[in-house]
Amino acid sequence: MRWNYRGTYLALIAFVAVEAGAGAPACAQVRFDARYTLSMAGLSIGKLTWQTQLGTSDYSTMASGQVSGFLSLLMTGEGKVAVKGQIRDGRPRPASFFAAVERVDEKIGIRMTFDDARVRELKVDEPPPESDRVPIADWHKVGVMDPLSAFLIPGPVDPMARETCERSLAIFDGRRRYELTLSFKRTDMIKGDNDKRSMAIVCTIRFTPMSGHRASSPLVKFLSEGRDIEVWLVPIAGTRILAPVRLSVASLVGNMVLQADEFETTALALSGK
């Protein structure tokens, strides 16, 4: 994804694990493509694309984008993220994670590998950390998902059931560890493939920073203040996995919204493996 790491908490929340819920393996190979616009107070401040390919036993997902504009006070820059992993018992499990983020004043590169929800290897190329950065404990790298895999959410037989939302996502992006607690709010309709209306399940999100963030970060404070944060999830056709198509964060100066202008699912030929 293209975003400044000061904006990681917001941009990556949308992509965006799977810690609870029963799912079934994808029954076919499919690709999910989405193109998003990030806006604040109704004005566009960024674009983002996300592509995920789900096989019967493995998956890959990547995102790229750019955040800019005079209202983008909390986030500027561009970058890319790519993840590969396996699907076990219907749940994505990351194996490798790569991120490259570039801002005016810094470049950040992250390479990370996982072994069954545990960070096995981690390499981060970045400027020296700020003095008020909260230290990351070793146990904060256990039982975690990367931000993209975290929001490929396995649903029950009925993806619109409350249990789709009722879960906690433990996320580690290579620099920061945080938790997102999802709760059911409602179901709704949203435009999707070829302007068709799709059923979406809407979950509220509670953001809890754990470590790696700056104690003085205005964005961490902004997201931790018990704001009204919603994520809209739709099923990826041919699978039992849901993906996000909208994220909104309430603010007194205007809501911040990440909205999928387009999203579609394409069936791919089985590999025969």
N, C-alpha and C positions, 0 to 999 in steps of 0.2 A: 504494500500500500504506500502511497505517497503521503506522508504526513510527518510533521515534526513530532519528536517523542514527547514533547510537552502535551501533544494532543493524542498520545497513544491511548490513554484511558477512554477517551470518547470514541475515536475512530475504531479502535480494536474491539470495543464493547459490541460493535455491530457485527463482528465476524467471529464471525465472528465467528463438545465435551460432554463430557458426558459422564456424569458422576452417578446419575440415578435414572431409573426408567428402564423398561424392558423393550428392546427392539429386535427386529429380525434382520438378517443380512439382506443387503440390496438384492433384488431378484433379477436385475439386469444391469448392464453397464450404461450409465447415463452421465450427461454433462449438464451442470447448472451454471448458467451465465446471468450475471446481474450487473447493471450499470446504475450507479447511485449519484445523487446530487446532495452535497452538504450545504445547508443554508442556516443562517442566523437572522432572526427577526424578519424572515421572508426574503432575504437577499442571499444569493448564491455565493459561497466562499470556497467551494471545492468540488472536485469530481473524483469518483472512485469506481474501479471495475473489479469484479471478483468472479473467478471461474473455478469450479470444482468438478472433478471427474470421479465418479464412484463406480468401482468394480465390485465383483462378488467377494473379493478378499482383500482388496487394497484401494487406496484413494490418493489423489493429489489435489492440492488446492493452492491457488495463488491470487494475490491481489496487488493492485498498483493504483496510485492516485496522487493528487496534488491538492494542497490546501493553500489558499492565498486570499488576497482581498483586504480592504481596509478594515473590515469587521473581524478579521481572523486574529484577534488579539491574543488568543490562547494557543493558537497553533498555526504554524507556517512551515512550508517545506514540501518535500516529495520523497517517495521511497517505494520499495517493493518488498513483498513477503512471499515466500514459497514454502510449502510443507508437503511431505510425503509420509504415508503411514499405512497401517493395516486396518481392516475392519474385522473385529472379533466380537462374536455374539451380537452383531448388528451395531456395534459401537466403534467409531473412529478412534484409533490409537496412534498418535504421531510417532514417527521414527526419526525424522530429520526436519529441522527448521532453519530457514535462512532469512535474514532481513537486512536491507540496506536503506538507510535513511540519510537524507542530505538536507541541511539547512544552510542559511547564509553563513553562519559562523561555526558550523561543525559537520562532521560526517561520522556516522555510526554504522558499524557492521557487526552482525551477530550470526554465529553458527552454533547450533545446538542439536544434540542427539538425545533421544529418549530410550529408555528400556522399561517398558510396562509402567508408564506414568511416572517414572523417575528420571530426572535429568542425569544423563550419564556423562556427557562431555559438553563443555560450554566455553566458547571463545568470543569475547567482546572486544572490538576495537573502537575506542571512544576517547574523548578528552578526559583528563583526570576528573574523578567524581567530585561534586561539590561537598563541602565540609558538613552540610546538614543532611546528607543522604542517609536514610535509615538502613543499617546493615542487613544483609540477607543471610538468614540462618540456613544451615544445611538442610534442616527438615522442611524449609519452605520450598525445596526443589523436589519434594516427594509427593506423589499423589496429585500431580498437576497436568494440565494440558496447555498447549500453545493457544494464542488468542483465536486463530482461524478454526482449528479443530474444535475449540470449545463451543462454537456456535453452529456446528453440524450436530444437531440434537436429535437423538433417536426417540421416536414417539411410540406410544402404545398402539393397539389395533385401531382405535379411534384417535387420530392425531389432534383432534379438537378437544380431547378430554382434559380436565384440569391437571392431571398428573404430568402432562407434557411440560407445564410451567413449573411445577413444584419440585425444584432442585437447586443445588448450589454448585457453581462452577469455580473450581480452583485453577487460576490462570497464572502462568509465569511466562513472560515475554523475553526473557534473557537479561533484563535489567530490573524488572519490577515484578513483585508478587502481589496479587490482589484476589479478592473473592467477589463474585456476583451472586446474589441470592435472588432467584426468580420466584414469582408468585403469580397465580392465575388472576386475571382481571376480567377478561371478556373474550368473545369471538366477534369478528368483524369482517367486512369485505374490502378487498383492495384490488386495483387494476394490475393485471399481469400480462401473460403471453398474449400478443395480438390484441391488446386492450380488453381481454376477457377479465371478468371479475372473478377473483379467487377468494376462497374462505381462508382467513388467517386467525391464529390464536394470539391474543395480546397478553403479554406478561409484564408485570412491573419488575423493576430491578433495584436492588439495594447494593450500593458499591461500598466495599470495605477494603481500604489499603492495608497491606500487611508489611511489606518491606521493599527497599530499593528506591522508593520515591523520596523526593526532597520534603523534609518536614515543613518547609515554608512554601511549598508549591501552591499557587492560587488555584490551579485546576483540580488538585486533589481536594482542597477545601471546598471548591465549587461542587464537586460530585459527591462529597461526603456529607453534605448538609441536609440529607433526607429529601432531596428533590424528587419531583414526580418524573421518573424515568420509565419509559415504555419501550419494549421491543415487540415487533410484529413478526411472527414466524409462519411460513407456509410449507406444506409438505413438498418434497422433491418427488415428482411423479415417478413411479416404478420402484420406490424405496420406502423405508420406514423412517427416513431422516427428514428433519425440517431445517430450513435455513431462514435467516433474517432478511426482511425486505423493507423494514422501517425501524428507525430508532429516534426517539424524541426525548429531549431533556428540557424541562420547564425552567424558565428564568424570568425575572422581573423585567429585564431589558429586551425580552423577546426569546421565544423558544428556539433551541438548536435542534435541527432535524436532519437525519440522514435518510433519504427516501430513494427507493429503487424506482427509477424512471421506467426501466424495462427489466423483466426477468423471464427466463424461459428455460425449459428442460428439453434436452435432445437425447433420444435413445441412440446408443452406439452399438456396433456389432460386438458380440461376445468374442473374447480372445480364444476360447477353447481350452483355457488352462484348467 
